[in-house]
Amino acid sequence: MNTQTTNQQSASTNAINVETHQKANVRRISKPEWLKLHSDFKSEINGQKYILSDEGGRGTCLVPVELMATKSDATVAIKTLRRFVSPAQLRTLADGCRSEEMQFFFDKIVEMTGIINGMPQTYQTDGQGEDAIAHLHYFIGDSDFYITEKDMYEEQHQAFGLVKMWERELGYISIDEITHAGAELDLHWTPKPIKDC
């Protein structure tokens, strides 16, 4: 192999370091760790946080960073999430926050609250039909509820979306009714168009 070929390979390898790490190695760090890093070693690009890292001698590259939620973050977030889960599921989440798996529950509560806060409100997906994104999924028995819009008023707990029971139907869904009937919010749901549900 000649020197020119080696240099070309090296240049192309360095060019893909950021892309490769974005897909594969998201590093999780605490907020205090992020704050302690010198500004020369951290960056934020389009809302994604990065740190400079020497990954096993492959050269310095940007590694995406995900900040772990704190107990304080989860405490604030649960105030919103509690309107979207059943009393039993809320107790389970609270118990999880006191368990050895607490970090998972802190992160999940903050993540789900972020999804809820970013959801469209009443009529914002009007006309999208089956192309509207189902941001939340509830399930109980053989019934599924896919939520595309939350109510714009905090005191009302209804939403709009797809109900799959005996048939598929778009319409208004009472979050209070389905959660008090035992429906659970799917904590592992990935938002997608309702035509794919």
Secondary structure, DSSP 8 states (H G I E B T S, - for coil): --HHHHHHHHHHHHHHHHHHHHHH--EEE-HHHHHHS-GGGEEEETTEEEEEEE-TTS-EEEEEEEE---HHHHHHHHHHHGGGS-HHHHHHHHHHTTSTTHHHHHHHHHHHHHHHHHS-BTTTTTT-GGGSEE-EEEEETTEEEEEEEE-SSTT--EEEEEEESSSEEEEEEEHHHHHHTT-EE-TT---EEGGG-
